[in-house]
Amino acid sequence: MNAGTSSGQDWAFKAQPHAGRVAVVTGAARGIGLEIALRLARDGARLALADADAAGLEASAAKVRATGAEVITAAGDLSLEATAEALMQATRDAFGRIDILVNNAGGGVILPFLEHTPQTLKQTIDRNLWTVLWCCRAALPTMQKQRYGRVIIIGADSVMSGLWAHAAYNAAKGGAHGLTTGLAREFARDGITVNTVAPCAVRTPQLEEIAAKDPALVERFVSIIPMGRAAEMAEVASMVSYVASPEAAFVTGQVISVNGGSTMRG
């Protein structure tokens, strides 16, 4: 192959890199998921938004529709196989294809490990790993038929930094990081890329809720970030939009940190 070719991909910069594409965003009722949905909508995508919070999901969908984007919603527990399958079928029914899957649904119970209960451990694994497994399994056959797809998993920089009170959460997110490399190799010849975007502490409503209960803990989270602040949600969404784009056709199997330098690799 000529080193200057791009396997048929049109990777030239576009003002709306996702024009004509269909994106599924999970965990879209608020926070990072909503910010990602808004960014992809502004970048031209049509969207299927999912969350367990039906009321919050509809409120978020209204904000995304205000950008001019076409949007459908599907509420339910994505840690269940049937819910993930129904989401992808609804997306195919509405738009005829699935180009981008953003696995953002999550939200761990942040506790010192020995303070976890069997219920909180299961909840953390269900939200952050089973949602990803089922959604990928439901979406990948469509992408394979299309010979095009972008799978993005929202991981966690804490998997690498070993953040306080994150052991169970890191077990779930670490599983998702491992899934990234396996799927990336398995589907590399199908025009599908698989990457994880791994933020550090992000200034979300969820972080503000933790700060209200335990401000010292959040200060510790931020203390390991050389830039001295949490990430903005828009900074995470920007990276997601890039790896979801045609321009990122040769980026796959990567865990990409958006972390202000909290972990660094040479």
C-alpha positions in Angstrom: 0.0 0.0 0.0 1.2 3.5 -0.8 2.1 5.2 2.5 0.2 8.3 1.5 -3.1 6.6 1.0 -5.9 6.6 3.7 -7.7 3.3 2.8 -10.5 5.2 1.0 -11.2 7.5 4.0 -11.9 11.2 3.3 -10.0 12.6 6.2 -9.7 16.2 5.1 -10.8 18.6 7.8 -14.5 19.5 7.7 -16.4 22.1 9.7 -18.9 19.4 10.5 -16.9 16.1 10.5 -19.9 14.0 11.5 -22.3 15.3 8.8 -24.4 12.3 7.6 -23.3 10.1 10.5 -25.4 8.6 13.3 -24.1 8.5 16.8 -25.4 6.7 19.9 -24.5 8.3 23.2 -25.2 6.5 26.4 -25.5 8.1 29.8 -26.7 11.3 28.0 -29.1 12.7 30.6 -26.6 15.0 32.1 -22.9 15.8 32.6 -20.3 14.5 30.2 -22.8 12.5 28.2 -24.9 15.6 27.5 -21.8 17.6 26.6 -20.7 14.9 24.2 -24.1 14.8 22.6 -24.2 18.6 22.1 -20.7 18.5 20.6 -21.5 15.7 18.2 -24.7 17.5 17.2 -22.9 20.7 16.5 -20.4 18.6 14.4 -23.3 17.4 12.3 -24.4 14.0 13.7 -27.8 12.6 14.1 -28.2 11.2 17.6 -29.7 8.4 19.6 -29.5 9.3 23.3 -29.9 6.8 26.1 -30.0 6.9 29.9 -31.7 5.2 32.8 -33.1 8.6 33.9 -36.1 9.0 31.5 -37.1 12.5 32.6 -33.5 13.8 32.5 -33.0 12.2 29.1 -35.9 14.0 27.6 -34.7 17.3 29.0 -31.3 16.7 27.5 -32.8 15.7 24.2 -34.6 19.0 24.0 -31.3 20.8 24.4 -29.7 18.7 21.7 -32.6 19.2 19.4 -32.2 23.0 19.9 -28.9 22.7 17.9 -31.0 21.6 14.9 -30.0 17.9 15.2 -32.3 14.9 14.7 -32.6 13.1 18.0 -34.3 10.0 19.3 -34.2 8.7 22.9 -34.4 5.3 24.6 -34.6 5.1 28.4 -33.6 2.0 30.3 -31.0 0.0 32.1 -28.2 -0.7 29.6 -26.5 -3.2 31.9 -29.3 -5.5 30.6 -28.7 -7.1 27.2 -32.3 -6.6 26.0 -32.1 -2.9 26.7 -28.9 -2.5 24.7 -30.3 -4.5 21.8 -33.5 -2.4 21.9 -31.4 0.8 21.8 -29.5 -0.2 18.7 -32.6 -1.5 17.0 -34.4 1.8 17.6 -31.4 3.6 16.1 -31.4 1.4 13.0 -35.1 1.8 12.6 -34.9 5.6 12.9 -31.7 6.3 10.9 -30.8 3.1 9.0 -27.2 2.9 10.4 -24.9 3.2 13.4 -21.6 5.0 12.8 -20.5 6.1 16.3 -21.1 4.5 19.7 -20.0 6.5 22.7 -20.1 4.3 25.8 -20.5 7.0 28.4 -23.0 5.4 30.8 -21.4 4.8 34.1 -21.2 6.4 37.5 -19.5 4.3 40.2 -20.1 4.3 43.9 -16.9 6.1 45.1 -16.0 4.6 48.5 -13.0 3.1 50.3 -12.9 -0.5 49.2 -13.9 -2.1 52.6 -16.9 0.3 52.9 -18.5 -1.2 49.8 -21.3 -3.7 50.1 -22.1 -6.5 47.7 -24.8 -4.2 46.2 -22.6 -1.2 45.6 -19.9 -3.4 44.1 -22.4 -5.0 41.7 -23.8 -1.6 40.9 -20.4 -0.2 40.0 -19.5 -3.1 37.7 -23.0 -3.2 36.1 -22.9 0.6 35.3 -19.4 0.8 34.0 -18.6 -2.5 32.4 -21.7 -4.5 31.5 -23.2 -1.4 29.8 -20.2 -1.2 27.6 -20.1 -4.9 26.8 -23.8 -5.1 25.9 -23.8 -1.9 23.8 -20.7 -2.9 21.9 -22.1 -6.4 21.2 -25.3 -4.9 19.9 -23.8 -2.2 17.7 -20.7 -3.9 16.2 -22.5 -6.2 13.7 -24.1 -3.1 12.1 -20.8 -1.3 11.9 -19.2 -4.5 10.5 -21.8 -4.6 7.7 -21.2 -1.0 6.9 -17.4 -1.4 6.9 -17.3 1.7 9.1 -17.6 2.5 12.8 -16.2 4.4 15.7 -16.5 3.0 19.2 -15.5 5.3 22.0 -15.5 4.2 25.6 -15.3 6.8 28.4 -12.7 5.3 30.7 -10.9 6.7 33.7 -7.5 8.1 34.3 -7.8 6.8 37.9 -7.1 3.3 36.5 -3.6 4.5 36.0 -3.2 7.0 38.9 -4.7 4.7 41.6 -6.9 7.4 43.0 -8.2 7.2 46.6 -11.5 5.5 47.1 -11.6 4.3 43.4 -10.5 0.6 43.7 -13.9 -0.9 42.7 -14.6 1.8 40.1 -11.1 1.2 38.6 -11.8 -2.5 38.4 -14.8 -1.8 36.2 -13.2 0.9 34.1 -10.0 -1.2 33.8 -12.1 -3.9 32.3 -13.4 -1.4 29.8 -9.9 -0.3 29.0 -9.0 -3.9 28.3 -12.0 -4.4 26.1 -10.7 -1.5 24.0 -7.5 -3.2 22.9 -9.1 -6.5 22.2 -11.9 -5.1 20.1 -9.6 -2.8 18.3 -7.5 -5.7 17.0 -10.5 -7.9 16.3 -12.3 -5.3 14.1 -9.3 -3.4 12.6 -9.9 -4.8 9.1 -13.6 -3.9 9.2 -13.1 -0.1 9.1 -13.9 0.1 12.8 -11.8 1.9 15.4 -12.1 1.4 19.1 -10.6 3.9 21.6 -11.0 4.9 25.2 -11.0 8.5 26.3 -9.9 8.6 29.9 -10.5 11.8 31.9 -9.3 12.7 35.3 -11.6 14.6 37.7 -14.1 16.5 35.5 -16.2 19.5 36.6 -19.6 17.8 36.4 -22.7 18.0 38.5 -21.7 14.6 39.9 -18.3 16.0 41.1 -20.1 18.9 42.7 -22.3 16.5 44.6 -19.3 14.7 45.9 -17.7 18.0 46.8 -20.8 19.1 48.8 -20.5 15.9 50.9 -16.7 15.7 51.2 -14.8 18.7 49.9 -11.5 17.4 51.2 -11.8 14.3 49.1 -12.3 16.3 45.9 -9.4 18.5 46.8 -7.3 15.3 47.0 -8.5 14.2 43.6 -7.5 17.6 42.1 -4.2 17.7 44.0 -2.5 15.1 41.7 -3.3 17.2 38.6 -0.3 19.4 37.7 -2.6 22.0 36.1 -4.3 22.4 39.4 -7.9 22.1 38.2 -10.5 19.6 37.1 -11.1 19.1 33.4 -14.0 20.9 31.8 -16.7 18.7 30.2 -16.1 20.4 26.8 -12.5 19.3 26.9 -13.5 15.7 27.2 -16.2 16.1 24.5 -13.6 17.6 22.1 -11.4 14.5 22.3 -14.4 12.2 21.8 -15.5 14.1 18.7 -12.0 13.8 17.3 -11.6 10.0 17.7 -15.1 9.6 16.4 -14.3 11.4 13.2 -13.0 10.2 9.8 -9.7 12.1 10.5 -8.9 9.6 13.3 -9.1 6.6 10.9 -5.6 5.4 12.0 -6.1 5.8 15.7 -7.3 2.6 17.4 -6.7 0.5 20.5 -5.7 3.6 22.5 -6.5 4.8 26.0 -6.2 8.6 25.5 -5.9 10.5 28.7 -7.5 13.9 29.1 -6.0 14.6 32.5 -4.0 17.8 32.8 -0.9 15.7 33.3 -2.0 13.6 36.3 -0.5 10.6 34.6 2.2 10.9 32.0 3.8 8.3 29.7 7.0 8.7 27.7 
